[in-house]
Structures are given as structure tokens and as C-alpha cells.
Amino acid sequence: MKFRIYQIIIIIIVIIISFNIIILLNNQNVIKLNNKNNNYSNSNSNSNINSNSNININLNNNNINKNNNLKIKIEKKEKLIVKEDELKISNEFKPKSKFLSINKRETVLSRECNFVDLVYTWVNGSDADHMETKKQVMFNLTGEHIQDFEPHRYRDIGGLKYSLRSVRKYAPWIRNIYIITANQVPTWFNSENPENVKFIFHKNYYGNISHLPTYSSNSIESNFWNLPNEVSNCFLYLNDDVFFNRPVEKSDYFYDDQFNQKIYEIQERTQVFNEQKKLEPYAKSFAYSNSILNKIWGEDKRRFLPDHGVQVYNKKIWLMIHDQLFDFGLDQTSSNRFRESSDLQLSFIYNQFAKRYSNQFKLASKGANLYVGIWNDQKIINNAINRILNEKNAMTICLNDGFDFVDDEIHSKLTNLFDTLFPEKSPFEN
């Protein structure tokens, strides 16, 4: 019996000694590995490779021999291989590209909406002072006197006035209406009886006032993250060429269940733009925006274009866009005086952030907005007017102005159309 006890004791002692030997060997291997890494770091101290929690590599360092064939592989826990064309994207964005869990997403972007406000961007492009300042800014940038400024882009044909009438007629539940503008107030606006309409001037709105003056709607939209605190967390955004066509409710844009926000898109993928070589500037900006998201999140061929109607926004998501994209095109877009093909398309960017970082969305049904383009062709104008007058299903209509000029006949037809749709004047009109 004693012999068996001695045997057991000896076995236990052997196990303990073996375990300690294994630990000792592992520690020696770790020390050797650390020494090897330290030697490697010291031997490359004059190069541009530094190792911390993140690894940043500058391939443009003049100290690197240009004749060497540089091949660098960096493996992280997620086995990410960094390619040369990816090194421009900061590694700090890599963790944010991971799909957050439902609980985490709810914590980050929970919706707090007691009210819904409406935001417009507006400019009176026909104002003489505005046009002269615009020409001077263009001359300072290019050194050329340019007479053709595509006047249809900013021409005031009364769209804002009638869009506001449509809000009062079909969406009276909206709390406040904010108009973002460059120190301009419409001549028809009654400042003594503004009701719930308020103006936000660019100088009080921009995060960086050195970006002013600007004549780019993309620049203006890129500062939505800096809207005044009094603007509701959830708000609708309209251009002045969009108007409501029938009664709408808050539930058409925000749900009361867990799918709190609706997203309106069209069935056209931005990936199509990335696959085409020849694009006009507007399409190029979508392709550029999509490429930025591809770089920070990975390629996704399922991103669709936003509908050109009401945009449904949440200020918390705008703050996230500012934090993540400030150095990836947002600040540059804000600083551009005129539209550029390298602008971020903010309505598209917003929809992708809303879908990625918040479970509080739901894709809306198609056909909510009717898009109608008009230009200097009497047949097209007449068909567009008839189409609008007979439209009963669409919640909103966008009448996009592509005119080279507006003569008396065109102006009269548009005025008659709007007066037919919205004959009742608003109290804030003179």
C-alpha cells in the first residue's frame, strides 16, 4: 500500500516538473521573439516603417532605395493584407468597418425624435449681387471671365414659395421649417409674420467659415452635421424644386416600431458608374463617393442611388459621417466653391451610413416620388405639366429645371401650374 502511495507521489512530482519546464521554454521563445523584433525595428530605424498598435507605411520616403522591389505584407488578427493602393486609408478606420451587433448599433444610433422639422437649402440665383459675387469668385479661382453660369441651376422661379404651400397643405404636422441660405430672404416673405419658418444663414451654419462663399449645394449639405441644436434630431430635407403632391403622415418617413427610419432609393447601382470610363461630373461624384466607401468598408456592389425627393435624416448619423469622413472628402467637399466631380454625394453617403450603423431603418416602397425633368422644348414642357396634374399616387414631385432661359411663355405656364396645385397663399407671404 505504501509502495502505491509513493508511486502516485512520484507521478505528481514528475507532472509538476514537466509543466514548469514547458512554461520555461515558452518564456524563452517569447524573449527570443521580442529580441528579434527589437533588432528588426532597430535595423530599420532610418526607414519609414514604425510599429505601434497600428502600422502606417509611407511608400514615398526618399530614403527608400527606388531600385528596390518593395513588397510589404502586414498581417493583422483579421488576416488583412494591406496592398500599396490601400495604404492611403488610415488603419484607424478598419475596426469601424466591422458590422456592429444589433445591441451595439442601437446604443450608438438610437433615435430620439419627439418632433420632425423640415430643412431647405435655397438661393435666389437671379439676384444681381449674387451673380456678380459668383462671377468674381470664379475669376479669382480660374483667372477667366466666364459669362455662362448655367443660370437654371440657381434661377429662382418661385419653387420655394409653392413648396412651402405644399407643406402647409399636405404636411401640417411638421413642427418648424428651416431655410439655409446665403443672407438672402425671398421678396415675397413676410418677416413680420414668419410663423414657424426660420432662416439659417451660411455664416452662422458652416463649421469652417473660410469655405464661404460657396455656390455648391454639395458644400452646403456637407455641413448638416453642424445644424443648430434647435433643429430636431430627425428631420426631412427638401430642395426647393420638390413639393408634396398629396397628404403625408409622419409614419410615411418614420416608423413607431424598431424600423424607425425609411430610406428612399431608386433601382440604379452606383457600381455601374465605377465600371464606366466616360462619365459626366455628376455621375463621377457618385462613383467617387462609392470608391471612398469601398476603401474604408470594402467593396459592395449593392449600393443604390437615392431618390430625388424627400430625404429622411437623423442628426446623430450626420455626426458620425463628420467623424469618419472629415479627412476622406467631407472637408474638401465643404471647401469647394463650385461643384466638383470629386465631391461627396451626401444623400447617397447618408443612406449607406444609416443602413450600415443603425438597425433603425426600412427601405421604403418604390414610386413615392415622381421625377420630372423640363427644358426648353414646348412639347416636353406641356407633357410634363399634364403628367404632374394627373399624378395622384406619388407623395412628392420633383420638377427639375434644365432651362437655358425662361421666357414669358415658360414663366406663365409654370406659374399657372403651381397656382392650380396650390392656390391658397401662406400667412408668411406678402
C-alpha positions in Angstrom: 0.0 0.0 0.0 2.8 2.4 0.9 4.5 1.5 -2.3 1.4 2.6 -4.4 1.3 5.9 -2.4 5.0 6.5 -3.2 4.3 5.8 -6.9 1.4 8.3 -7.0 3.6 11.0 -5.3 6.4 10.4 -7.8 4.0 10.7 -10.7 2.6 14.0 -9.4 6.1 15.4 -8.9 7.1 14.4 -12.5 4.0 16.1 -13.9 4.7 19.4 -11.9 8.4 19.4 -13.1 7.3 18.8 -16.7 4.8 21.6 -16.6 7.4 24.0 -15.2 9.8 23.0 -18.0 7.2 23.7 -20.7 6.5 27.2 -19.2 10.2 28.0 -19.0 10.7 27.0 -22.7 7.7 29.1 -23.8 9.1 32.2 -21.9 12.5 31.7 -23.6 10.8 31.6 -27.0 8.9 34.8 -26.3 12.1 36.6 -25.2 13.8 35.4 -28.4 10.9 36.7 -30.5 10.9 40.0 -28.8 14.7 40.4 -29.2 14.3 39.5 -32.9 11.5 42.1 -33.3 13.6 44.7 -31.4 16.6 44.0 -33.6 14.4 44.3 -36.7 13.0 47.6 -35.5 16.4 49.0 -34.7 17.9 47.9 -38.1 15.1 49.8 -39.8 15.1 52.9 -37.6 16.0 55.1 -40.5 13.3 53.8 -42.7 9.6 54.9 -42.7 8.3 51.8 -41.1 7.1 52.2 -37.5 5.2 49.6 -35.4 2.7 50.5 -32.8 -0.9 49.3 -32.4 -1.5 50.5 -35.9 1.0 50.3 -38.8 1.5 53.2 -41.1 3.7 52.9 -44.1 4.8 55.8 -46.3 5.9 54.5 -49.7 7.0 58.0 -50.8 10.0 58.2 -48.3 13.0 59.4 -50.3 15.3 57.3 -48.0 14.0 54.1 -49.5 16.1 52.9 -52.4 13.9 53.4 -55.5 15.6 50.5 -57.2 14.5 48.0 -54.6 11.4 46.0 -55.4 9.3 46.8 -52.3 6.8 44.2 -51.3 5.1 44.6 -48.0 2.7 42.4 -46.3 1.1 43.2 -43.0 -1.0 40.6 -41.3 -3.3 41.5 -38.5 -5.6 39.4 -36.4 -8.3 39.6 -39.2 -5.6 38.4 -41.7 -5.8 41.6 -43.6 -3.3 42.0 -46.4 -2.6 45.7 -47.0 -1.9 46.5 -50.6 0.0 49.5 -51.8 -3.1 51.3 -53.1 -4.8 50.8 -49.7 -2.0 52.4 -47.7 -3.6 55.8 -48.1 -6.5 54.8 -45.9 -5.8 55.1 -42.2 -5.8 51.9 -40.3 -7.9 53.6 -37.6 -11.0 53.1 -39.9 -10.5 49.4 -40.2 -12.3 48.4 -36.9 -15.2 50.7 -37.8 -15.8 48.7 -40.9 -16.9 45.7 -39.0 -20.7 45.1 -38.9 -21.8 46.1 -35.4 -24.1 43.8 -33.4 -27.7 44.8 -33.1 -27.4 45.9 -29.5 -24.3 47.9 -30.2 -25.9 49.6 -33.1 -29.0 50.5 -31.1 -26.8 52.0 -28.4 -24.7 54.1 -30.9 -27.5 55.4 -33.0 -30.7 55.2 -31.0 -33.4 57.5 -32.4 -34.7 60.4 -30.3 -37.4 62.2 -32.2 -40.1 64.0 -30.3 -40.7 66.2 -33.3 -39.9 66.3 -37.0 -38.6 69.5 -38.7 -38.1 70.3 -42.3 -34.9 71.8 -43.8 -34.5 73.5 -47.2 -31.4 74.8 -49.0 -32.3 77.8 -51.2 -30.6 80.5 -53.2 -32.0 83.3 -55.3 -29.8 82.8 -58.3 -31.4 85.6 -60.2 -30.2 88.2 -57.6 -27.8 90.6 -59.3 -25.5 90.9 -56.3 -25.3 87.2 -56.0 -24.4 86.8 -59.7 -21.7 89.4 -59.5 -20.1 87.9 -56.4 -20.3 84.5 -58.1 -18.5 85.7 -61.2 -15.8 87.4 -59.2 -15.2 84.2 -57.2 -14.9 82.2 -60.4 -12.5 84.7 -61.8 -10.3 84.5 -58.7 -10.2 80.7 -59.0 -9.6 80.4 -62.7 -8.4 83.8 -63.9 -11.0 83.8 -66.6 -14.1 85.9 -67.1 -16.9 83.4 -67.5 -20.3 84.6 -68.5 -22.2 81.3 -68.8 -23.0 80.1 -65.2 -25.8 77.7 -66.2 -28.5 80.0 -64.8 -31.0 77.2 -64.5 -29.0 75.8 -61.6 -29.8 78.7 -59.3 -32.6 80.6 -61.0 -35.5 81.5 -58.7 -38.7 80.6 -60.4 -40.8 80.6 -57.3 -40.3 77.0 -56.4 -39.7 77.6 -52.7 -42.9 79.6 -52.2 -45.0 76.8 -53.7 -43.1 74.1 -52.0 -43.9 75.8 -48.7 -47.5 76.0 -49.7 -47.5 72.2 -50.3 -46.1 71.7 -46.8 -48.9 73.6 -45.2 -51.5 71.8 -47.3 -50.2 68.2 -47.1 -47.8 68.0 -44.1 -49.1 70.4 -41.4 -47.7 68.1 -38.6 -44.1 69.3 -39.4 -43.0 71.5 -36.4 -40.6 74.0 -37.8 -39.2 74.8 -41.2 -35.6 76.0 -41.6 -34.3 77.6 -44.8 -30.5 77.5 -45.2 -29.4 80.4 -47.4 -26.6 82.9 -48.0 -28.0 86.0 -46.3 -31.0 86.1 -48.7 -34.7 86.3 -47.9 -37.3 86.0 -50.6 -39.0 89.2 -51.6 -42.4 87.6 -51.1 -41.6 86.5 -47.5 -43.5 88.4 -44.7 -40.9 88.8 -42.0 -43.4 90.3 -39.6 -45.5 87.0 -39.7 -42.9 84.2 -40.1 -45.0 81.6 -38.3 -42.8 78.5 -38.0 -40.4 79.4 -40.8 -36.8 80.3 -39.8 -33.8 81.3 -41.8 -30.2 79.9 -41.2 -27.5 82.0 -42.8 -24.4 80.3 -44.1 -22.1 82.4 -41.9 -23.9 81.0 -38.8 -24.1 77.5 -40.1 -20.7 76.5 -41.6 -18.3 74.6 -39.4 -15.5 76.5 -41.2 -16.5 80.0 -42.5 -13.3 80.2 -44.6 -15.2 77.9 -47.0 -17.6 80.8 -47.8 -18.9 82.0 -50.1 -19.9 78.8 -51.9 -22.1 78.1 -54.9 -22.2 74.3 -54.4 -25.2 72.5 -52.9 -22.8 69.6 -52.1 -20.7 72.0 -50.0 -23.8 73.2 -48.1 -25.1 69.7 -47.5 -21.7 68.6 -46.2 -22.3 70.8 -43.1 -25.6 69.2 -42.0 -23.6 67.8 -39.0 -23.4 71.4 -37.7 -27.1 72.3 -37.8 -28.3 74.3 -34.7 -29.4 72.4 -31.7 -32.9 73.6 -32.0 -33.4 71.6 -35.2 -35.0 68.3 -34.3 -32.8 65.2 -34.3 -35.0 63.7 -37.1 -35.7 66.0 -40.0 -36.8 65.9 -43.6 -34.7 67.6 -46.3 -36.1 69.1 -49.5 -34.6 71.1 -52.3 -36.8 73.9 -53.5 -37.8 72.0 -56.6 -39.6 69.3 -54.6 -43.2 69.7 -53.4 -45.7 67.4 -51.7 -48.4 66.1 -54.0 -50.9 64.5 -51.5 -51.4 64.2 -47.8 -48.5 62.6 -46.0 -48.0 61.5 -42.4 -45.1 61.2 -40.1 -45.4 57.4 -40.5 -44.5 57.8 -44.2 -41.0 58.7 -43.1 -40.5 57.5 -39.6 -41.9 54.3 -38.0 -43.0 53.9 -34.4 -41.6 50.3 -34.2 -38.0 49.3 -34.3 -37.7 50.3 -38.0 -37.8 53.9 -37.3 -36.5 55.5 -40.5 -37.4 54.9 -44.1 -34.8 55.1 -46.8 -35.9 56.1 -50.3 -33.7 54.8 -53.2 -34.0 54.1 -56.9 -33.1 50.8 -58.6 -29.8 52.1 -60.0 -26.5 51.0 -58.5 -23.5 53.3 -58.1 -21.3 50.4 -59.0 -22.4 50.9 -62.6 -20.7 54.3 -62.5 -17.5 52.8 -61.2 -17.4 50.4 -64.1 -17.7 53.1 -66.8 -14.8 55.2 -68.0 -16.6 58.2 -69.5 -18.9 59.9 -67.1 -20.3 63.4 -66.7 -19.3 65.2 -63.5 -22.5 64.5 -61.6 -22.1 60.7 -62.2 -18.4 61.0 -61.4 -19.1 62.3 -58.0 -21.3 59.3 -57.2 -18.5 57.0 -58.5 -16.0 58.8 -56.3 -18.3 58.6 -53.2 -18.8 54.9 -53.8 -15.0 54.4 -54.1 -14.4 56.1 -50.8 -16.9 53.7 -49.1 -15.2 50.8 -50.9 -11.9 51.7 -49.4 -13.0 52.1 -45.8 -15.6 49.4 -45.7 -14.7 47.0 -48.6 -16.4 46.7 -52.0 -20.2 46.4 -52.1 -22.0 46.3 -55.4 -25.4 46.7 -53.8 -25.4 50.4 -53.1 -28.2 52.2 -54.8 -28.7 55.8 -55.7 -31.0 58.0 -53.5 -34.4 59.1 -54.8 -34.5 62.7 -55.8 -37.4 63.6 -53.4 -37.7 63.9 -49.7 -34.5 62.9 -47.8 -35.0 61.4 -44.3 -32.2 62.4 -42.0 -31.0 61.9 -38.4 -28.5 64.3 -36.9 -26.7 61.6 -35.0 -25.8 59.8 -38.2 -24.6 63.2 -39.7 -22.2 63.5 -36.7 -20.9 60.0 -37.5 -20.4 60.9 -41.1 -18.4 64.0 -40.0 -16.3 62.0 -37.6 -15.4 59.2 -40.1 -15.2 61.1 -43.4 -13.8 64.5 -42.4 -10.4 63.6 -43.9 -11.9 61.4 -46.6 -13.6 64.0 -48.7 -16.1 65.7 -46.4 -14.0 68.8 -45.5 -12.8 69.0 -49.2 -16.4 69.0 -50.4 -17.2 71.7 -47.9 -14.3 73.9 -49.1 -15.3 73.7 -52.8 -16.8 76.9 -54.1 -18.4 75.1 -57.1 -19.5 71.6 -57.8 -16.6 69.2 -58.5 -16.5 65.6 -59.7 -14.6 64.8 -56.5 -17.4 66.0 -54.3 -19.1 63.5 -51.9 -22.7 63.0 -52.8 -24.1 63.4 -49.3 -27.6 61.9 -49.7 -26.0 58.8 -51.1 -23.4 58.7 -48.3 -26.0 59.2 -45.6 -28.2 56.3 -46.8 -25.2 54.0 -46.7 -24.3 55.1 -43.1 -27.9 54.7 -42.0 -28.0 51.1 -43.3 -24.6 50.1 -42.0 -24.6 51.6 -38.5 -28.3 51.5 -37.4 -30.9 48.9 -37.5 -33.5 51.6 -37.3 -34.3 51.9 -41.0 -36.5 50.2 -43.5 -36.4 50.6 -47.3 -39.5 52.4 -48.5 -41.8 51.3 -51.3 -41.0 52.5 -54.8 -42.9 55.2 -56.6 -43.0 57.6 -53.6 -41.5 60.4 -55.7 -42.2 61.4 -59.3 -39.2 63.0 -61.0 -40.0 65.2 -64.0 -37.3 67.0 -66.0 -38.1 70.0 -68.1 -36.1 72.1 -70.5 -36.6 74.5 -73.5 -38.9 72.3 -75.6 -42.6 73.3 -75.6 -43.8 69.7 -76.2 -41.7 68.4 -73.3 -43.0 71.3 -71.1 -46.6 70.6 -71.9 -46.2 66.8 -71.4 -44.6 67.5 -68.0 -47.4 69.8 -66.9 -50.0 67.3 -67.9 -48.2 64.5 -66.2 -47.9 66.4 -62.9 -51.6 67.5 -63.0 -52.7 63.9 -63.4 -50.4 62.3 -60.9 -52.3 61.0 -57.9 -50.1 58.4 -56.2 -46.7 59.9 -55.7 -46.2 61.6 -52.3 -43.8 64.2 -53.7 -42.9 65.5 -57.2 -39.5 66.9 -58.2 -39.8 69.4 -61.1 -36.1 69.6 -62.2 -35.4 72.8 -64.2 -33.0 72.3 -67.1 -33.8 75.5 -68.9 -31.2 77.5 -70.7 -33.5 80.5 -70.4 -37.0 81.3 -69.1 -39.1 83.5 -71.4 -42.5 84.9 -70.6 -44.4 81.9 -72.0 -42.5 79.4 -69.9 -42.8 81.5 -66.8 -46.5 81.9 -67.3 -47.0 78.2 -67.8 -45.1 77.3 -64.6 -46.9 79.9 -62.6 -50.3 78.7 -63.8 -49.3 75.1 -62.9 -48.3 76.0 -59.3 -51.3 78.2 -58.8 -53.6 75.4 -59.9 -51.9 72.9 -57.5 -51.5 75.3 -54.5 -53.8 78.3 -54.9 -54.0 79.2 -51.2 -51.4 81.7 -50.0 -49.5 81.0 -46.8 -49.7 83.5 -43.9 -45.9 84.2 -44.3 -46.4 85.6 -47.8 -46.7 89.3 -48.5 
